[in-house]
Amino acid sequence: MQTGFVLNYLRETITEHKAGYLVLIDPDQVSVSDCIESAHQAEEAGTDALLLGGSFLTTDLQPVAETLKKETRIPIILFPGDAMHLSPHADAILYLSLISGRNANFLIGEQVKAAPRLQQYDIEPIPTGYMLIDSGRPTSVGFMSGTTPLPRDKFDLAWAHALAAEYLGMKLVYLEAGSGAEYPVPDQMIAAVKEHISIPVLLGGGITTPEIAAQKVEAGADFIVTGTAIENSRSLTLMKQFADAVHG
């Protein structure tokens, strides 16, 4: 695939729509057949791309990624928890650096281990500043990374971290409340981050309804990511409602 193709596609999605809608498929949460069904539903619903991965995988990623690649036409973007969560069957990878934490392994260590395989696989890396935001309860990503989330009310900390990500050359910023979050990222924090940076903002965690998704887009999110809400419902109708709410 042409270098930069998926990143350009994401940028064009923002231009075409008010914002983009991404569905996260976690192979640990559903079976392979359910992953394929969710991918088909996502494509039919107007989802812009699929994220594939999770904080902690016990399932082999390869058969899921390979089948998704054959079965769907929308981009498949890896969302890795560490350097082991890679596959040559994806179109791109969110090359995450956990900039909200101070654990060097997730700032640069896992990225170094993954780099040779990414070059071998020839999939597009999209440098992404990953920021974990307090969601009212402990999350898998916080536990696995050994990092403390940014406080929900420290908007200046959030936008300063995001601005540093942009200055370091990262192409996206991902504000993450975590899987099964009690509360999503606050609107005021989204707006503060968006005010200070020029790169797209992805938002995930705690987005349980299309109404919340639309609210977060109004606050400034460029992409909305849903995972748990779709896993629990497995509803094509709900996916369409999310896509419509995000696209405006």
N, C-alpha and C positions, 0 to 999 in steps of 0.2 A: 504494500500500500504506500502511496506517495507520502513523503515526510510532511507532517503538519496537516494532513487531510482531516483527521478527526477534530483537532483543535479548531481548524477553520470552519468545519461543519457546525461545531458548537457555537462559534461566534455568529455564523449565519442564522442559526436557530433563534438567537436573541434578536437579530435584526428582523427576521420574518415574523416572529411572534413577540408577545410581550415578555415572555420568559420561556425556558425549556423545562421539560418534565422527564425525569429519569427514574426508572424502576430498578431497585436493587434486588438481585437474586442471590440468596445465600444458600449454597448447596447443603449446608449443615442443617438447615431448617426444613427443607422439603426434599422429596425424592427427585431422581433424575427426570422421571416422567412428569412430575409436577413442575419442575423447572421449565421444561419444554412447553407445557401448557401455559404457564405464566408468561413465557416469552411470546407465544403466539397471541395471547390476549393483549399483551402490552403493545405489540405491533398493530393489532387491529384497533386498539383504543387511541392510537395517535401518539404513543410514547416516542420521544426523540432518540433515546439510546438506552441500552441496558448496562447497569453496573453489575459485575460478577465478583463475589468474594465476601469476606467477613473478617472479624477480628481474630477468630480462632477456628480453623478448619480441621475437621477430622475426616472429611470426605475427599476423595480424589477429584481434583478440579478438572483433570484432562477430559474425561468422557463428557462432562457437562459442557465445557467450553467448545469441544469439537462438534457436538450435536447442535448447540445453539448456533454455531457458525453456519452449519448446513441448513438449519431450519428457519433462520430469520435473515432479514435484509437490513435491519437497523444496526448501527454500530454496537459492538460488544467491547466494553471498557472494563479492564480489570480494576478491582478495588481491594488491594492486597492488605493483609494484616502483617505480613513479613515477607522476606525474600523467597520463601518457599511457595508462595501463592502466585505462581506464574504459569502461563500457558502460551504456546505459539499460535493457538487458534483464535486469540483475541485480536481486535483491530488496534487497540491502544491500551495504555495503562495510566491511571492516575499515579504519577510518580511522587508519592506522598512523603513529605517531611513534617513530622509532628512538632511544629514550631511553637505550640502553646506549652510544651513540656521542656524539661531540661535533661531528658534521658538521651545521651549521645547516640545510643544504638538506634533510636527511631528518628533522630535528626539526620544522621549520615551513615550509621553502621549497616543497617539493612539495605540501604540504597547502594552501597558499595558492593555488597554481596550479590545484589540483583543485577547490577549493570552488565556484567559479561553475558549473562543469559539473555537479557533484553536485546543486546546487540546481535546475539546468535539467532534469536527468534525473529528479529527484524519487525518488532511491533513498535508503534509510536509511543514514546514516553511524553507525558504531559506533566511538567513540574507543577506541583500543587502544594501550597501551604495549608497544612491540616491543623485545625484549631479545635480542641475539645472544650466545650462550654458546659458549665455545671447545669444539670438537668433535674436536680432534686433527688436523684438516687444514683448509687454506684452503677457503672456500665462496664461492659466487657472490655471495651477499648481502653478505659482508664485502668482497669486491673491488669490487663495484658501488657500495657506500655509502662506501668509503674509511674504514671504522671498524674498531677493534680489538675483538674479542669480549671479554666479561667472562671472567676466569679461572675455570676449572671448580671451583676449591677456595675461591673467595672468596664464601662464602655470605652474609656480611654486606653485601657490595656488591650482591649480587643482590636481597636483600629490601629494602634501602634504596631502590634504584631502583624496585622495584615499588610500594613504599609511596608514593614521590613521585608515581608515575603515578596512584595512587588519589586522593591529595590534590589533584592537578591536575584531577580530575574524569573521568578515563578510566574506561571501563566494563569493560574486559578487560585482562589482561596476557598477553602471548604470549612464552613462553620458547622460543627457536629455536636449535637446534644446526646447522641448515642442511641443504640437500638433499644426500643422500649422505654424511651425517656418519659419521665413524668411531665416535664414541661419542655416545649420547644425553645429555641433561641429567641430571646426577647426582640420585639420589633425595634426598640430603640437601639439595640446593639447592631442589628442588621443595618439600620439607617446610618449609624455612626461609621461603620466600616465602609459602607458604600460611598459615603461622603468624602472619604479620604483616599480611596484607591480608584484606579481606572481599569483594573482587570476584573473579570466576572467572578461573582460570588455564588457558590453552591451552598445549599442548606439542607441538612438532614437531621432526623431524630425528632420524634414527637409530633410529626405531621400526620394527624389521625383523620382529618376530614378535608374535603375539597375547600371548605370555607377557610380553614386555617391556612391551606396552601395559598389561596388567593390573597389572604391578609399578608403573608410573608413576602409575596411578590410585590405588593403595594409598598411594603417597607423597604424594598430594594434588592431582594434576592433575584438573581438571574437564572438560577436553576433550582428546582425543588426535587428532592430525592425522597421517595417513599419505599419502605421495606416491610416493616411489621404490619402496617395497615393492610397491605395487599396480601401478605402471607396469611393473615388471619381470615380474610374474606374470600380470597380467590374469586373475585367478582369482576367480570368484564365491565359491567355497568359502572362500578366504582372507579375503575381505571379510567374510563371515558370521562367521568365527572372530574377526576383529578386533572386529566389532560386539558379539558375545557377550561377549568378554573385557572390553571397556570398560564395557558395560552391567551387567556383574556378574550 
